[in-house]
Amino acid sequence: EEAQKIIDPVLSVMMEAVHRYEGTVNQVLGDGIMALFGAPLAHEDHALRACYAALAMQEEMRRHRENLGQTDEIGVQIGVGLNSGEVVVRSIDNDLNIDYSALGHTTHLAARMQELANGGAILMMASTLREVEGFVEVKSLGAVQVKGVSRPIDAYELVGVTSARTRLHAAVSRGLTPFVGRKTEIETFQKLIERSVTGRGQIFSMVGEPGMGKSRLVYEFIHSHVPPDWRVFEAPSVSYGKAAPYFPVIELIRRYFDISEGEEIESIREKIIDHVLKLDEMVKDAIPPILALVGALPDYKDGRPRSYGSNGGQQNVLDSIQKFKDMEPQQRRRHTFEALKRVMIRESQKQPLLLVFEDLHWIDNETQAFLDNLVESLPMARMLLLVNYLPGYNHNWADKTYYTQVRIDALQSTNAEELLRHLLGHNKDLEPLKES
């Protein structure tokens, strides 16, 4: 019974992380679990979801140890093993339940990775690394010997994630193809920048089928066509976003407050409080909902307030925090939207802002509600909201006078030929390839 009290919360932490990234927990093995990504639900980014879930497990375990008053050295630890490849899956159905399992060498090697993972570590094989390269940070452990395999295999420790949230961002380090065409879209963007800087905020919406170059256009806008006195904040959406409330908003917050991966809660808390108070003490009520979104809302169980100051003065935020905690859920939700909007608008008064929300077809309902709320106040801000999405996504902004939409289609033939010349050169032997 005592062991169960220790193990059950840990199992809950692991299973919650799996479900957050739309994986399947197919076995609970006493003091551990086995989870699948990509089956029974197929996902193109299954390996990346598994990596994010593993990192989320370790992050939640760190918080769990803090709540128990344990240290990383002597507290409860978990090890995670990852592998990618083909498996044989089967479903055994009877009157009581459905048993869904995966069999094969791939699952065997994942189990061996888990056995080699010391407490707090996440180990993966090269097959998984190939799927997620550019998105995660790893440390090579060299060739290791595992049970059931005659030859040593290369193993890697997953230590964190990069700033890349899209394949384009991951490809930047390898080098992008030359950018050609899109003159009309660039001119439209520049005109909207000019309007926005005068305090007449704008929405620039790009819609197009997959592979048409929407993300590449965003990259070129940011890196080649934004004036130097503007601040740019990207809030990427992800394919599992509908199951992760506020995901793009949280990414926006992390970038705005310069919060690094794995940063200590107290450091995050102090960054947010100090920054907001320096921005404008009149928006201090925005502090609690922002802290809540990043999991840093304090719980002063002993009733002792903490004072935070700026420029030599002290500002107590305890009342704002307590007021936020006393709100009803719907009231908290409205307060969160208003708080984020007020901070963004106040920041835009200091310097113009470009807010980038990509792949809106993946966003959750809370992020959509935040954007709807923000859009209503754009005309009074020095802010440009840049969004893109696939056909089929719907919003209610099209009737706004400050809304502009362009459709991104395939490159014109002349631009396509220019791109091919950059990639293939002028060798006549390659002309048939260009024509195909």
Buried (B, 14 or more C-beta within 10 A) or exposed (E): EEEEEEBEBBBEBBBBBBBBBBBBBBBEEEEBBBBBBBBEEEBEBBBBBBBBBBBBBBBBBBEBBBEEEBEEEEBBBBBBBBBBBEBEBEEEEEEEEEEBBBEEEBBBBBBBBBEBBEEBBBBBBBBBBEBBBBBBEBEEBEEBEBEEEEEEBBBBBBBBBBBBBBEBBBBBEEEEEEBBBBEEBBEBBEEBBEBBBEBBBBBBBBBBEEEBBBBBBBBBBBEEEBEEEBBBBBBBBBBBBBEBBBBBBBBBBBBBBEBEEEBEBEEBBBBBBBBBBEBBEEBBBBBBBBBBBBEBBBEEEEEEEEEBEBEEEEBEBBEBBEEBEEBEEEEBBBBBBBBBBBBBBBBBBEEBBBBBBBBBBBBBEBBBBBBEBBBEBBBEBBBBBBBBBBEEBEBEBEEBEBBBEBEBEEBEEEBBEBBBEEEEEEEEEEEEEEEE
